């Protein structure tokens, strides 16, 4: 493939200058652009697309290159028709004129505001590289859902473009067959998208209205290769909890004094296993059949007593009809996956299912302030020092599944509609109690990765929560039950 493209470019006599606008303010660069557009011609000549979509048309020089190489192709061009990012106001008149003999149409629009690109699936989508890093990432994300081939222009044009293109490749590597990088005037990056991803439902959606639209994505690949704590799970089979996030939630269940626990969105089942193995009745709910299957697998080698303590339900956590009342309800990294209306239903259900002194334990990440306030500030600081950070801090699964990211104030406000007593704080799973014991600065509040919350019909003591999150020292005299001795000390080791 790459040899064919390079050889075609070398042998081609295509010269975009024959149709270039003589009033183009960059006409002084025309001569050095000849091999640049000849390479685009060679890509289309090699691929022979029957349909092409171009994001960022300008005067239509790339459009002519593609159509000259594949004259029977249907062409759609989108441009913001503005001065920003290398554009020029109203370039379409020239683009329309030089492509009039082809099947070409043009749309004035901002792709940054689109959930999907116009039309269906294309053989080739060309993404113009003259934009900021976030725009590059956004357009690539949309393009791979609707194209067999994606050609990114300007891969080597700026460090910002290069950084964000590489960040995109890292996050979406599993849906790409292969990638070809072609150096040149600005650098071209050619992506071959896997056939089963092209046109897939929800592959590039920016925010489904209901979480039910995401069910298909909660598969074994997500739980075992991306969802937080997956490495530890694969080592222990779910029978040990080493992930700090899960440990912090497990420690907060101490507030329930051993009463029955409702595990909402139980995922792989690590918490359910630990609770049941320690004699605490637990009802674990998840709407993903894959999650329930994995969670039940944690108990394959468990004792009969532990298995009897655990009940699994594959169903909707926002529509609970249960006969039991619970001392603790846990929503660990669940609420950011629920639409606002669903979240209201969840809170109402939990409020009905808690015992009078029961407590609702919540952990959610990210703290949206971290992504909207802290991350941009850190990115600007890094750029001032000569470095660069990706414009999009979220992972691929976060972009797809986090349809309702929370801030501390937003979470507190919503919980208070259903619970008279609410305690919300921020922190990190490795240091979850710090904010409970001292006042945080605005920068610390915005920079914290996680949000914790407790909600109840009874008074909540922040000090008790801090104690629950702190490892308990051995009682006086307990240390005497341990003996440390040097058993062996070899002189040499291999």
C-alpha positions in Angstrom: 0.0 0.0 0.0 2.6 2.6 1.1 4.9 1.7 -1.9 2.0 2.1 -4.3 1.1 5.5 -3.0 4.6 6.8 -3.1 5.3 5.4 -6.6 2.0 6.8 -7.9 2.9 10.3 -6.4 6.3 10.2 -8.1 4.9 9.2 -11.5 1.9 11.5 -11.4 1.8 14.7 -13.4 -1.1 16.2 -11.5 -0.6 19.9 -10.9 -3.1 21.7 -8.7 -1.9 25.1 -10.0 -4.0 24.5 -13.2 -7.1 25.1 -11.1 -5.7 27.3 -8.3 -7.2 30.7 -7.4 -4.8 33.4 -8.7 -6.1 35.7 -5.9 -5.1 33.2 -3.1 -3.1 35.2 -0.5 -0.8 32.2 -0.2 0.0 31.9 -3.9 3.7 32.5 -3.2 3.7 28.9 -1.8 2.1 27.3 -4.8 5.3 25.8 -6.2 6.2 23.9 -2.9 2.6 22.8 -2.7 2.8 20.8 -5.9 4.2 17.6 -4.3 1.8 18.1 -1.4 -1.3 17.9 -3.5 0.2 15.3 -5.7 0.5 13.0 -2.7 -3.3 13.5 -2.0 -3.9 12.7 -5.6 -1.8 9.5 -5.2 -3.8 8.4 -2.1 -7.1 8.7 -4.0 -5.6 7.1 -7.1 -4.5 4.1 -5.0 -7.7 3.7 -2.9 -10.2 4.6 -5.7 -12.9 5.8 -3.3 -16.5 6.0 -4.6 -17.4 8.6 -1.9 -15.2 11.3 -0.3 -16.0 13.7 2.6 -13.6 16.6 3.3 -13.5 18.6 6.5 -11.9 22.0 5.8 -12.2 22.7 2.1 -10.7 26.2 1.7 -10.4 26.9 -2.1 -11.0 23.2 -3.0 -7.4 22.2 -4.0 -7.6 18.9 -2.2 -11.1 18.3 -3.6 -9.7 18.6 -7.1 -6.8 16.3 -6.3 -9.2 13.6 -5.0 -11.7 14.0 -7.9 -9.0 14.0 -10.6 -7.8 10.7 -9.3 -11.3 9.2 -8.7 -13.6 11.2 -11.1 -16.6 9.0 -10.5 -16.6 9.6 -6.7 -19.3 11.5 -4.9 -17.7 14.4 -3.0 -19.0 16.3 0.0 -17.1 19.3 1.4 -17.6 21.0 4.8 -16.0 24.3 5.8 -16.6 26.8 8.5 -16.2 29.5 5.9 -14.3 31.7 8.4 -10.8 33.2 8.8 -9.9 30.9 11.7 -7.6 27.8 11.3 -6.3 28.8 7.9 -9.7 29.4 6.3 -10.9 32.2 4.1 -14.3 33.8 4.0 -16.5 32.4 1.2 -14.0 30.1 -0.5 -16.8 27.9 -1.8 -17.4 30.0 -4.9 -14.0 29.0 -6.2 -14.2 25.4 -4.9 -17.6 25.0 -6.6 -16.3 26.4 -9.8 -13.3 24.1 -10.1 -15.3 21.0 -9.2 -18.3 21.8 -11.3 -17.7 18.9 -13.7 -17.8 16.4 -10.8 -20.5 15.1 -8.4 -19.6 17.6 -5.7 -21.6 19.5 -3.0 -20.5 21.8 -0.3 -21.8 22.6 3.2 -21.1 25.6 5.4 -21.0 24.2 8.9 -18.8 23.8 12.0 -18.0 20.1 12.5 -17.1 20.8 16.1 -20.8 21.3 16.8 -21.9 18.0 15.0 -22.6 14.8 16.8 -22.3 13.0 13.4 -21.0 14.1 10.1 -23.6 14.5 7.3 -24.4 11.5 5.2 -23.7 7.9 5.9 -20.5 5.9 5.4 -17.7 7.2 3.1 -14.8 5.4 1.6 -12.5 8.3 2.4 -12.8 11.2 4.9 -10.1 13.9 4.7 -9.5 15.9 7.8 -7.7 19.2 7.3 -4.9 19.7 9.8 -5.0 23.5 10.0 -6.9 23.6 13.3 -6.3 23.4 17.0 -5.5 20.1 18.8 -9.0 19.6 20.2 -10.5 20.1 16.7 -8.2 17.5 15.3 -9.1 14.9 18.0 -12.8 15.7 17.6 -12.9 15.4 13.8 -10.9 12.2 13.8 -13.3 10.7 16.4 -16.2 11.5 14.2 -14.5 10.4 11.0 -13.6 6.8 12.0 -17.2 6.0 12.7 -18.2 6.9 9.1 -15.2 6.1 6.9 -13.2 3.1 5.8 -10.2 5.3 5.3 -9.3 8.5 7.1 -6.6 10.9 5.8 -5.3 13.4 8.3 -3.6 16.3 6.8 -0.8 18.1 8.7 0.3 15.3 10.9 3.7 16.8 11.2 2.5 20.4 10.7 2.6 21.5 14.3 3.6 19.8 17.6 0.1 20.4 18.9 -1.5 18.6 15.9 1.0 15.8 16.2 0.4 15.4 20.0 -3.3 15.2 19.6 -3.3 12.9 16.6 -1.0 10.5 18.6 -3.3 10.8 21.6 -6.2 9.8 19.3 -4.3 6.8 18.0 -3.5 5.6 21.5 -7.1 5.8 22.6 -8.6 4.2 19.5 -5.9 1.8 18.5 -8.2 -1.2 18.9 -10.6 -0.1 16.1 -7.8 0.6 13.5 -6.4 -2.1 11.2 -3.3 -0.1 10.6 -1.9 3.4 10.2 0.5 4.8 7.6 2.5 8.0 8.3 3.8 9.7 5.2 6.3 12.6 5.7 6.2 15.5 3.3 5.3 19.2 3.3 2.8 18.8 6.2 2.8 15.1 6.7 -0.2 12.8 6.0 -1.6 10.1 8.3 -3.7 7.5 6.6 -5.9 5.4 8.9 -7.6 2.1 7.9 -10.6 1.6 10.1 -11.8 -1.9 11.0 -14.9 -2.8 9.0 -16.9 -3.8 12.1 -16.4 -0.4 13.6 -17.4 1.7 10.6 -21.0 2.7 11.0 -21.3 1.1 14.4 -24.2 2.5 16.5 -23.0 5.0 19.1 -19.3 4.7 18.0 -18.8 8.4 17.9 -21.9 9.8 19.6 -21.1 12.7 22.0 -23.8 11.9 24.6 -26.6 9.4 24.4 -29.8 10.6 26.0 -30.2 7.4 28.0 -27.7 5.0 29.4 -29.6 2.1 27.8 -28.0 3.2 24.5 -24.6 2.2 26.0 -25.4 -1.4 27.1 -23.5 -3.0 24.2 -20.3 -1.2 25.2 -20.3 -2.7 28.7 -18.6 -5.9 27.5 -15.8 -8.1 28.7 -13.3 -5.9 26.8 -14.4 -2.9 28.9 -14.4 -4.6 32.2 -11.2 -6.5 31.7 -9.0 -4.0 29.8 -10.2 -0.5 30.7 -12.5 -0.2 33.7 -10.5 1.0 36.7 -8.9 -1.8 38.8 -8.9 -4.3 35.9 -5.3 -5.2 36.3 -5.8 -6.2 40.0 -8.9 -8.0 39.1 -7.2 -10.2 36.5 -4.5 -11.1 39.0 -6.8 -12.2 41.8 -10.0 -13.1 40.0 -11.8 -10.5 42.0 -11.1 -12.2 45.4 -8.8 -9.4 46.5 -9.3 -5.7 46.5 -6.1 -3.7 45.8 -7.5 -0.9 43.7 -7.5 2.3 45.9 -10.9 3.4 44.7 -12.6 0.1 45.6 -10.7 0.0 48.9 -12.1 3.4 49.9 -15.6 2.3 49.1 -15.2 -0.9 51.0 -13.9 1.1 54.0 -16.9 3.3 53.9 -19.3 0.3 54.2 -18.1 0.2 57.8 -20.6 3.0 58.5 -23.4 0.4 58.0 -22.3 -1.6 61.1 -22.5 -4.9 59.2 -26.0 -4.5 57.9 -27.2 -5.5 54.4 -25.6 -3.7 51.5 -27.0 -2.8 48.1 -24.2 -2.6 45.4 -25.5 -0.5 42.6 -23.7 -1.0 39.3 -21.7 -3.8 40.8 -19.5 -4.2 37.7 -16.9 -7.0 38.1 -18.2 -7.8 41.7 -15.1 -7.2 43.8 -17.0 -5.4 46.5 -19.8 -7.9 46.5 -17.3 -10.7 47.0 -15.5 -9.0 49.9 -18.7 -8.2 51.7 -20.2 -11.6 51.3 -16.9 -13.3 52.3 -17.0 -11.3 55.5 -20.6 -12.4 56.3 -22.4 -9.3 55.2 -25.5 -9.8 53.0 -25.1 -8.0 49.7 -27.5 -7.5 46.8 -25.5 -6.7 43.6 -27.3 -5.1 40.6 -26.0 -4.3 37.1 -27.8 -3.9 33.8 -24.9 -5.5 31.9 -25.3 -9.2 31.6 -21.5 -9.4 31.1 -20.9 -7.7 34.4 -23.2 -10.1 36.3 -21.5 -13.0 34.7 -18.0 -11.8 35.7 -19.2 -10.9 39.2 -20.7 -14.4 39.7 -17.4 -15.8 38.6 -15.7 -14.3 41.6 -17.6 -16.8 43.7 -16.6 -19.9 41.8 -14.2 -21.0 44.5 -15.9 -19.2 47.4 -17.4 -21.0 50.4 -21.0 -22.0 50.4 -21.6 -19.5 53.2 -20.2 -16.6 51.1 -22.3 -17.6 48.1 -25.4 -17.6 50.2 -24.7 -14.0 51.3 -24.7 -12.7 47.7 -27.7 -12.0 45.5 -27.2 -10.9 41.9 -29.8 -9.1 39.8 -29.3 -8.2 36.1 -31.5 -5.1 35.9 -32.0 -1.4 35.9 -30.6 0.2 39.1 -32.8 3.3 38.5 -36.0 1.2 38.8 -35.7 -0.9 42.0 -38.5 -3.0 43.4 -36.9 -4.8 46.3 -38.4 -6.2 49.5 -35.3 -5.5 51.6 -34.2 -2.4 53.3 -30.4 -1.7 53.4 -27.9 -0.3 55.9 -25.6 0.8 53.0 -26.2 1.5 49.3 -23.1 1.9 47.2 -22.9 3.7 43.8 -19.3 3.3 42.9 -18.5 5.1 39.6 -22.1 4.8 38.5 -23.8 8.2 38.5 -21.6 9.6 35.7 -23.0 6.9 33.5 -26.6 7.9 34.0 -28.6 10.6 32.3 -30.0 13.3 34.6 -33.5 11.9 34.5 -32.2 8.4 35.4 -30.1 9.8 38.2 -33.2 11.4 39.8 -34.9 8.0 39.7 -31.9 6.4 41.3 -31.8 8.8 44.2 -35.5 8.5 44.8 -35.2 4.7 44.8 -32.3 4.6 47.2 -34.0 7.1 49.5 -36.9 4.6 49.8 -34.7 1.5 50.2 -32.4 2.8 53.0 -33.0 2.0 56.6 -33.7 5.1 58.9 -30.0 5.2 59.8 -28.7 3.8 56.5 -26.1 5.6 54.4 -25.8 6.1 50.7 -22.1 5.9 49.6 -21.1 7.5 46.3 -17.9 7.8 44.4 -17.6 9.4 41.0 -14.8 10.3 38.8 -13.9 12.6 37.2 -14.6 15.6 39.3 -15.6 17.6 36.2 -13.9 20.7 37.6 -10.6 18.8 37.1 -11.2 18.5 33.4 -12.9 21.9 32.8 -10.8 24.1 35.1 -7.6 22.4 36.4 -6.5 20.5 33.3 -6.7 23.5 30.9 -4.6 25.5 33.4 -2.0 22.8 33.7 -1.9 22.4 29.9 -1.3 26.2 29.5 1.5 26.0 32.0 3.2 23.1 30.2 2.9 24.9 26.9 4.6 27.9 28.4 7.5 25.6 29.4 7.8 24.4 25.8 5.9 21.1 26.2 2.5 20.0 25.2 -0.4 17.9 26.6 -3.3 16.4 24.7 -6.3 18.7 24.4 -8.7 15.9 25.4 -7.9 14.4 28.9 -10.7 11.8 28.8 -10.1 8.2 27.8 -12.1 6.7 24.9 -14.5 5.0 27.3 -15.0 8.2 29.2 -15.9 10.0 26.1 -18.4 7.3 25.2 -19.9 6.4 28.5 -19.6 9.5 30.8 -22.9 11.2 29.9 -23.3 13.1 33.2 -20.0 14.1 34.8 -20.4 15.8 38.2 -19.0 18.7 40.2 -19.2 18.7 44.0 -21.8 21.4 44.1 -24.0 19.7 41.4 -23.9 16.4 43.3 -24.7 18.0 46.7 -27.6 20.0 45.2 -29.1 16.9 43.6 -28.8 14.7 46.7 -30.3 17.2 49.0 -33.6 16.9 47.1 -33.9 13.4 48.4 -31.9 13.2 51.6 -31.9 15.7 54.6 -28.3 15.0 55.4 -25.6 15.1 52.8 -21.8 15.2 53.0 -19.8 15.8 49.9 -16.0 16.0 49.6 -13.2 15.6 47.1 -10.0 13.7 47.1 -8.0 10.9 45.5 -8.7 7.2 46.2 -5.2 7.0 47.7 -6.0 9.8 50.1 -9.8 10.0 50.4 -10.0 11.4 53.9 -7.8 14.5 53.5 -10.6 16.9 52.6 -12.6 15.7 55.6 -9.9 16.8 58.0 -8.8 20.1 56.6 -10.1 23.0 54.4 -9.1 22.7 50.7 -8.0 25.6 48.6 -10.0 26.4 45.4 -7.1 24.9 43.4 -7.2 21.7 45.4 -11.0 21.5 45.0 -10.7 21.9 41.2 -7.7 19.6 40.9 -9.0 16.6 42.9 -9.7 13.6 40.7 -12.6 12.1 42.6 -15.8 13.1 44.4 -17.1 11.2 47.4 -20.6 11.7 49.0 -22.6 10.3 51.9 -26.4 10.8 52.0 -28.8 9.7 54.7 -32.0 10.3 56.5 -30.0 10.5 59.7 -27.2 12.9 60.8 -23.8 12.2 59.2 -20.6 12.7 61.2 -17.6 13.8 59.0 -15.3 12.6 61.7 -16.7 9.1 61.6 -16.4 9.0 57.8 -12.7 10.0 58.2 -12.1 7.3 60.7 -13.8 4.7 58.4 -11.4 5.7 55.7 -8.4 5.4 57.9 -6.6 2.1 58.6 -7.2 1.1 62.2 -4.2 0.7 64.5 -3.9 -2.6 66.4 -5.4 -2.4 69.9 -3.0 -2.2 72.8 -1.2 -5.5 73.3 -2.2 -6.9 69.9 1.3 -6.3 68.6 2.6 -8.9 71.0 0.9 -11.6 69.0 3.2 -11.1 66.1 6.8 -12.4 66.0 9.4 -11.4 63.4 12.5 -13.5 62.9 15.3 -13.7 60.4 14.9 -17.2 59.0 17.5 -17.3 56.3 20.1 -14.9 54.8 22.1 -16.4 51.9 25.6 -15.1 51.4 25.0 -14.6 47.6 22.1 -14.5 45.3 22.0 -15.1 41.6 
